[in-house]
Amino acid sequence: MKAKIVLVLPALFVGGWASAQTTNAPAAPLPHVVDVPQPAQPGVSPAGGSASDQLDPAKIAEYQKRFQEGYALEQKGQLAEALKIYNGILAEQPDAKRSLLEAGKISFKLNELPQANDYLDKLHEIVPDFPEAIELLIQINQALKHDVKVELLIRDFRELHDSDKDPEFAKSLYFVRERLPFGNQQIIVSQFFDYTQAPNTAWMAEVFDAGGNLQQRLLLNYDTEATRALRAKDAKYATTEIFTWFEHVLDHGQVKSINAYLQIFALPDYAKFRSAMLVLLATPPKPIYSAPVPASAAGQ
């Protein structure tokens, strides 16, 4: 069964990629997430305790000072020292949200995955609608091979995205699902929220060198025109969806040409996608179609 390949070059994946990444990143932490526990408001009983359990302003200022010291160390790359400060805060205030976030991020960087999961699970329990925590938990549990939990987190992430509770996050097209080593490089795999909408991408794999420079990009794209044509041709394909593997050929970070590889007729599950992705990145077959990217598009 063959279908005509329609090679589309959406602007998002040709020119202006860096700005598109920034625009569509999950929303930054909300103010209530980065604060240490606050004094109770008059007449309001805080969840999990009485008003008398809350901190006075002097204690809050102390925690904020300690947090800033830890954050400064973290920014300098002194991760173990920063984590020690965050843990000190959490020993006294287990619900200190920003300390949970930063401790989770550091543990993830240090490949201490169970610990990272514990910190961010706690944060997710306190603030269930915080996009960054959910995205990190997806990556951590993907690395831990907790497949069921990953799917449950993605379900919650989609619901949050579609709810429009966070307008900035609702604009996001995709999220990072997995980071994995690839020789001396790193692959970042992103999953799109809705492949039926432009740019019609289901998954994307980007290969970065040790310096963080983008070397290669592989995309699994939904082919709307080929799908429509096949369905119109034969009723037995009424629910068939056609996907095409594309590669962006890069030169100094700019897309110079796009190669199309094989087509498939159903969206694979993540495990099958991941396996095929690694094969295509390691030993790409001969393209079935190639097209240069016009200089005007590449320079947008």
PAPALUM-836229 format. One record per residue (C-alpha): chain; z, y, x. Coordinates in pm, whole numbers, plus 50000, padded with zeros to 5 digits. Layout:
PAPALUM-836229
R  chain      z      y      x
R      A      Z      Y      X
...
This chain:
PAPALUM-836229
R  chain      z      y      x
R      A  50000  50000  50000
R      A  49890  50325  50157
R      A  49918  50684  50049
R      A  49755  50996  50180
R      A  49976  51189  50422
R      A  50016  51556  50341
R      A  50156  51732  50647
R      A  50359  52033  50536
R      A  50513  52276  50785
R      A  50798  52452  50603
R      A  50914  52769  50778
R      A  51271  52646  50798
R      A  51170  52371  51040
R      A  50916  52563  51245
R      A  51010  52921  51321
R      A  51350  53083  51304
R      A  51537  52754  51331
R      A  51845  52898  51501
R      A  51900  53156  51230
R      A  51841  52897  50961
R      A  52113  52678  51113
R      A  52362  52961  51102
R      A  52272  53063  50749
R      A  52312  52712  50613
R      A  52626  52608  50798
R      A  52929  52516  50587
R      A  53142  52814  50497
R      A  53398  52950  50742
R      A  53766  52879  50676
R      A  53902  53064  50377
R      A  54194  53304  50433
R      A  54447  53081  50260
R      A  54353  52796  50492
R      A  54419  52981  50815
R      A  54759  53123  50714
R      A  55092  52963  50791
R      A  55319  52917  50485
R      A  55380  53244  50307
R      A  55690  53379  50126
R      A  55707  53291  49757
R      A  55581  53553  49514
R      A  55839  53680  49262
R      A  55874  53438  48973
R      A  55645  53176  49133
R      A  55784  52840  49239
R      A  55578  52694  49526
R      A  55440  52342  49501
R      A  55669  52088  49663
R      A  55978  52308  49686
R      A  56179  52598  49553
R      A  56146  52963  49648
R      A  56448  52929  49877
R      A  56250  52685  50093
R      A  55998  52951  50191
R      A  55994  53133  50525
R      A  56107  53485  50589
R      A  55862  53734  50743
R      A  56020  53710  51090
R      A  55970  53332  51099
R      A  55612  53369  50981
R      A  55546  53619  51262
R      A  55692  53369  51511
R      A  55459  53091  51390
R      A  55161  53323  51401
R      A  55244  53421  51760
R      A  55275  53057  51862
R      A  54952  52972  51688
R      A  54765  53253  51865
R      A  54896  53125  52200
R      A  54766  52778  52117
R      A  54433  52913  51995
R      A  54386  53116  52315
R      A  54442  52798  52520
R      A  54198  52609  52299
R      A  53929  52872  52356
R      A  53981  52837  52733
R      A  53924  52461  52706
R      A  54289  52375  52769
R      A  54289  52134  52478
R      A  54593  51922  52559
R      A  54807  52233  52606
R      A  54682  52385  52281
R      A  54743  52061  52092
R      A  55103  52054  52217
R      A  55164  52398  52062
R      A  55001  52300  51731
R      A  55209  51984  51719
R      A  55520  52189  51780
R      A  55438  52406  51480
R      A  55357  52101  51265
R      A  55685  51933  51360
R      A  55861  52225  51192
R      A  55602  52309  50927
R      A  55393  51996  50839
R      A  55180  52197  50594
R      A  55072  52467  50841
R      A  54705  52454  50747
R      A  54538  52623  51044
R      A  54741  52415  51289
R      A  54629  52100  51106
R      A  54266  52215  51128
R      A  54273  52300  51498
R      A  54474  51990  51591
R      A  54219  51778  51405
R      A  53926  51947  51579
R      A  54084  51902  51923
R      A  54163  51536  51858
R      A  53803  51482  51749
R      A  53675  51644  52070
R      A  53907  51422  52273
R      A  53777  51116  52083
R      A  54124  51048  51946
R      A  53976  50957  51611
R      A  54272  50806  51421
R      A  54484  51110  51508
R      A  54204  51348  51407
R      A  54173  51162  51079
R      A  54547  51198  51012
R      A  54550  51574  51073
R      A  54243  51641  50860
R      A  54343  51401  50583
R      A  54663  51602  50550
R      A  54466  51927  50539
R      A  54226  51781  50282
R      A  54523  51679  50068
R      A  54661  52034  50078
R      A  54324  52213  50039
R      A  54079  51966  49876
R      A  53801  52225  49838
R      A  53770  52324  50205
R      A  53417  52236  50329
R      A  53487  52225  50703
R      A  53768  51971  50667
R      A  53552  51742  50453
R      A  53257  51761  50692
R      A  53477  51677  50990
R      A  53636  51388  50799
R      A  53288  51250  50722
R      A  53199  51251  51093
R      A  53532  51102  51200
R      A  53520  50822  50945
R      A  53154  50754  51026
R      A  53261  50703  51388
R      A  53551  50482  51275
R      A  53307  50278  51063
R      A  53506  50347  50748
R      A  53192  50321  50536
R      A  53357  50327  50194
R      A  53563  50634  50279
R      A  53252  50810  50414
R      A  53069  50755  50086
R      A  53368  50880  49884
R      A  53393  51191  50100
R      A  53020  51258  50063
R      A  53055  51221  49686
R      A  53333  51481  49687
R      A  53133  51703  49922
R      A  52830  51697  49691
R      A  53046  51777  49390
R      A  53203  52073  49573
R      A  52859  52191  49687
R      A  52714  52171  49335
R      A  53019  52329  49169
R      A  52948  52672  49320
R      A  53322  52723  49378
R      A  53233  52857  49722
R      A  52906  53055  49685
R      A  52837  53058  50060
R      A  52884  52684  50091
R      A  52664  52631  49783
R      A  52375  52783  49983
R      A  52405  52513  50250
R      A  52110  52277  50267
R      A  52270  52005  50478
R      A  52580  51889  50664
R      A  52645  51700  50987
R      A  52712  51333  50914
R      A  52736  51187  51263
R      A  52745  51274  51633
R      A  52660  50994  51871
R      A  52583  50957  52243
R      A  52225  50885  52347
R      A  52219  50816  52721
R      A  52334  51143  52879
R      A  52234  51327  52561
R      A  52385  51365  52216
R      A  52228  51303  51875
R      A  52347  51510  51582
R      A  52247  51355  51250
R      A  52243  51579  50944
R      A  52214  51476  50580
R      A  52056  51705  50322
R      A  52214  51760  49984
R      A  51889  51732  49784
R      A  51568  51599  49939
R      A  51371  51678  49622
R      A  51409  52049  49698
R      A  51240  52239  49983
R      A  51219  52160  50269
R      A  51224  51803  50121
R      A  51422  51651  50407
R      A  51657  51359  50351
R      A  51791  51320  50706
R      A  51742  51494  51038
R      A  51826  51377  51390
R      A  51841  51634  51670
R      A  51873  51536  52036
R      A  52057  51776  52268
R      A  52090  51756  52645
R      A  52420  51789  52832
R      A  52380  52167  52831
R      A  52343  52182  52453
R      A  51968  52249  52458
R      A  51762  52099  52177
R      A  51521  51842  52318
R      A  51380  51655  52019
R      A  51397  51656  51640
R      A  51321  51367  51404
R      A  51299  51411  51026
R      A  51268  51179  50729
R      A  51090  51387  50466
R      A  51018  51322  50101
R      A  50644  51355  50034
R      A  50621  51507  49688
R      A  50241  51518  49670
R      A  50187  51161  49785
R      A  50459  51041  49550
R      A  50302  51223  49256
R      A  49956  51087  49338
R      A  50078  50728  49368
R      A  50270  50743  49041
R      A  49966  50885  48861
R      A  49744  50612  49002
R      A  49947  50312  48887
R      A  50229  50289  48631
R      A  50405  50016  48827
R      A  50491  50282  49088
R      A  50655  50512  48832
R      A  50982  50525  49024
R      A  50843  50493  49378
R      A  50925  50766  49628
R      A  50729  50813  49950
R      A  50899  50928  50269
R      A  50736  51009  50603
R      A  50892  51017  50949
R      A  50810  51336  51139
R      A  50880  51445  51495
R      A  50893  51803  51615
R      A  50750  51835  51965
R      A  50945  52112  52138
R      A  50878  52333  52437
R      A  51164  52560  52548
R      A  51321  52533  52205
R      A  51001  52618  52014
R      A  50815  52373  51790
R      A  50465  52335  51932
R      A  50335  52045  51725
R      A  50442  51795  51462
R      A  50373  51423  51472
R      A  50379  51200  51165
R      A  50473  50838  51217
R      A  50515  50571  50954
R      A  50565  50599  50578
R      A  50818  50412  50367
R      A  50834  50372  49991
R      A  51205  50401  49919
R      A  51490  50597  50069
R      A  51686  50360  50298
R      A  52062  50352  50309
R      A  52224  50526  50603
R      A  52265  50214  50816
R      A  51892  50135  50792
R      A  51797  50498  50854
R      A  52023  50510  51160
R      A  51875  50190  51305
R      A  51516  50308  51255
R      A  51602  50652  51394
R      A  51733  50507  51720
R      A  51421  50290  51761
R      A  51188  50584  51694
R      A  51375  50809  51936
R      A  51385  50547  52212
R      A  51030  50413  52176
R      A  50820  50631  51943
R      A  50502  50462  51820
R      A  50159  50620  51832
R      A  50144  50899  51571
R      A  49934  50836  51264
R      A  49877  51210  51238
R      A  49942  51515  51456
R      A  49910  51886  51394
R      A  49971  52185  51621
R      A  50200  52457  51493
R      A  50024  52794  51479
R      A  50165  53045  51725
R      A  50242  53283  51437
R      A  50457  53018  51266
R      A  50634  52908  51584
R      A  50725  53265  51668
R      A  50871  53358  51331
